[in-house]
Amino acid sequence: MNCLGIETSCDETAAAVVRDGRTVLSSVVRTQVELHRVFGGVVPEIACRAHAEAIGPVVEKAVADAGLKLADIDLVAVTSQPGLIGALLVGVSAAKSLAWALGKPIVGVDHIEAHLYANRLANAGFGYPNVGLVVSGGHTSLYHSRGPAEHERLGATRDDAAGEAFDKVAKILGLGYPGGPIIDRLARQGDAKAVEMPRLDDGGPDFSFSGVKTAVLYKWKGQNVGKGRRPRGAAPPRPKLEDLAAAFQEAVVDALVSKTVRAAEERGVRMVGMGGGVACNSRLREKLGDACHRRGLQLYYPPLDLCTDNAAMIAGLGSALFEMGRVSTLELDAVATR
């Protein structure tokens, strides 16, 4: 079965063809990073317009790269939630139009669950049950998964997502956008122990990154930043940029690692999966890998191109949902939040 997947939840226009839920025949992603870089973050209206312009050519290329014609597509899968509502509507509208024109079934896919499924595309040994960590610009959540579409959410962020915190800290430090890759590179040159940072593990499954983000702001710009007051006496010296980046990253990674490993041990599972754009972070991969190895847990994560937003994960999960009989209708609508 050839499934065409479409993904437009945020700022990547993506289409892919996956065969039998596991074999990626093609994956095309048109990024909008350069459009949003000047603003330091995603501007929804610009994102929506860019999706509308790109969706047709991206779908055509995905089908052609797979060596197929539209008539060879058996199923259309599309991200229907969560995300920017206008961006989602572009993808959902395109998918419904294709499904209607081709006379093929359509399946709406949850973007977060698809990030978990990406591990099945890349790792033959990945199975269930497992504990999965989805960590991206918009989401930081922990799940206990018993199947491709059987997920119990254990915890989530109370404020900023991890990727959002990386972007905001990069903006505070004047490093540019997107912040995650920049801080990852810079932190390799720094000493995380040189700057004290608040630790984020309270023993529960939820995450919070606003405190460490504020700590970076105060250490870089001073305690009274934004209050219009001059500090008494000499201002404390700024830490080295590389050390501050390393300390921030280490605090975020420590929280992600400790809560994920604890959740796996509490649920009695031996398998851990990770997905989302922040799963590209080299320090997170290293520390979570070490922590899982020490506890006899098996860690899986996709290659970089399947961590960031892509349509292959949508097509893969869409195929699994179809096999389970969870088919949508042409009344499928976009939903901004879960």
Helices and strands as residue ranges (DSSP letters): E 2-7, E 12-19, E 23-31, H 33-37, H 44-65, G 70-72, E 75-81, H 85-102, E 106-110, H 111-122, E 130-135, E 140-147, E 150-156, H 162-172, H 179-187, G 192-194, H 210-221, H 241-267, E 271-275, G 277-280, H 282-294, E 298-300, H 304-307, H 312-323
